[in-house]
Amino acid sequence: MGGYDNLPVADMAPMTVMGHNAYGVFIEPGMGLRVDDAKGTAVDDQAEGQ
């Protein structure tokens, strides 16, 4: 905790979807992406969409 995350492997399972290249992402414990200075994100019980 408080350290850097290991980056996910984003090209583990190459495939084609409707003629477009697509890739599966392999994520295991300890992997992830972090933004320490994010702005405009929901706080506490505020609604958030994707």
Protein Blocks (a to p, Z undefined) as FASTA:
>chain_A
ZZacddddfklbgcdeehiacddddddehiacddfkbghiaehjbccdZZ
